[in-house]
Amino acid sequence: MTHCPECGAPAEPRSCEELFHALLALDHSRRPPWGPLHGVSVSCFLLQHPSRIPGPDAAPPWSLLHAYLRDGLDGADRRVRHVRRGDSHRGPGGAPAAAPGVAAPALDRPPARFAVTIAEVAGGGDFPAEGFAERVRDWAAATVDAWTSRPG
């Protein structure tokens, strides 16, 4: 069996990219439970597939995951609104800076594997509503844990 070179998830029967597109279709329906977790899902996917992060800055998805894990969906929503308002504390290159006290990881040494990937969140491939929010929370926690526990 082949695996995703970035997150380590099984690449069969559907690749991470195929699963991500299926998830985005559900997210864009704006229906619960998928729509409200769109920013969290995208942040998890990007941090587990860092080659897709535009530029060298992981601060926006990193700070969103921290806000979500600390304060739930309300915290993530506040962080998204803050970034959309133009975040007056800009980082290098005009990108929104990380939330105070949350330093984004350098993207040059990503983790090779994650305890929870989009494959687990997909729950068989169709992202069932039942338990989706819990699977996304586990995905977010596993993403942050893998980046913070990398060997130095």
C-alpha positions in Angstrom: 0.0 0.0 0.0 1.3 3.5 -0.8 1.1 6.4 1.6 0.9 10.1 1.3 4.5 11.5 1.3 3.5 14.4 3.4 1.1 13.1 6.1 1.6 9.4 5.9 -2.0 8.5 5.3 -2.9 5.6 3.1 -3.1 6.9 -0.5 -5.7 4.2 -1.4 -8.6 4.0 -2.1 -8.6 7.8 -2.3 -5.7 10.2 -2.1 -5.5 13.0 0.4 -6.2 15.5 -2.4 -9.3 13.6 -3.4 -10.5 13.5 0.2 -9.8 17.2 0.6 -11.9 18.1 -2.4 -14.8 16.0 -1.1 -14.5 17.7 2.3 -14.4 21.1 0.6 -17.6 20.3 -1.2 -19.3 19.6 2.1 -17.7 22.6 3.8 -19.0 24.9 1.1 -22.6 23.7 1.6 -22.3 25.7 4.9 -24.3 23.0 6.6 -23.3 21.7 10.1 -21.2 19.9 11.0 -18.9 20.6 8.0 -19.4 24.2 7.2 -18.7 25.7 10.6 -15.4 23.7 10.8 -14.2 24.8 7.3 -11.3 26.9 8.6 -10.2 24.3 11.1 -10.3 21.5 8.4 -8.3 23.6 5.9 -5.7 24.5 8.6 -5.3 20.8 9.5 -4.9 19.8 5.9 -2.4 22.6 5.1 -0.3 21.9 8.1 -0.2 18.2 7.3 0.5 19.0 3.6 2.9 22.0 4.0 3.9 22.1 0.4 0.4 23.6 -0.2 1.0 26.5 2.2 1.5 29.6 0.1 4.8 31.1 1.0 7.0 30.2 4.0 4.5 31.3 6.7 2.4 28.8 8.7 1.2 31.5 11.2 -2.4 31.8 10.0 -3.4 28.0 10.1 -1.2 27.5 13.1 -2.8 30.2 15.2 -6.3 29.2 14.1 -5.7 25.6 15.3 -4.4 26.9 18.7 -7.4 29.2 19.0 -9.7 26.3 18.2 -8.1 23.8 20.6 -8.0 26.5 23.4 -11.5 28.0 22.9 -13.4 25.8 20.6 -15.2 26.9 17.5 -15.8 30.4 19.0 -12.1 30.9 19.4 -11.4 29.8 15.8 -14.2 32.1 14.5 -12.7 35.0 16.4 -9.3 34.3 14.9 -10.7 34.1 11.4 -12.5 37.4 11.9 -9.3 39.0 13.3 -7.3 37.9 10.2 -10.1 39.0 7.8 -10.1 42.5 9.5 -6.5 42.9 8.3 -4.8 42.0 11.6 -2.9 45.2 12.5 0.0 43.2 13.7 1.4 42.0 10.4 4.3 39.6 10.1 7.0 39.5 7.4 5.7 40.1 3.9 2.4 41.4 5.1 1.1 38.1 6.3 -1.1 38.1 9.4 1.1 37.4 12.4 0.4 34.4 14.7 -1.7 34.9 17.7 0.2 36.3 20.7 2.2 33.7 22.4 1.8 31.2 19.6 4.9 30.9 17.5 4.3 29.1 14.2 6.6 26.2 13.3 9.3 26.5 10.6 8.1 24.6 7.6 11.5 23.3 6.6 11.3 20.1 8.7 7.7 18.9 8.7 6.7 15.8 10.6 6.7 12.6 8.5 3.5 11.1 10.1 0.5 12.3 12.0 -1.6 10.2 14.5 -4.8 11.5 12.8 -5.1 12.4 9.1 -7.8 13.3 6.7 -8.2 9.6 6.0 -9.5 9.1 9.6 -11.6 12.2 9.5 -13.2 10.9 6.3 -14.6 7.9 8.1 -14.7 5.7 5.1 -14.6 8.4 2.5 -17.8 10.3 2.9 -17.2 12.4 6.0 -20.2 11.2 8.0 -21.9 13.9 10.1 -22.1 11.7 13.2 -18.8 12.2 15.1 -17.4 14.6 12.5 -16.7 17.4 15.0 -14.9 15.0 17.3 -12.8 13.6 14.5 -11.9 17.2 13.4 -10.9 18.0 17.0 -8.7 14.9 17.1 -7.2 15.9 13.8 -6.4 19.4 15.0 -4.8 18.0 18.3 -2.8 15.5 16.3 -1.6 18.1 13.9 -0.4 20.5 16.6 1.1 17.6 18.6 3.1 16.3 15.6 4.6 19.7 14.9 5.4 20.5 18.5 6.9 17.1 19.3 9.3 16.9 16.3 12.8 15.9 17.2 15.1 18.9 17.3 
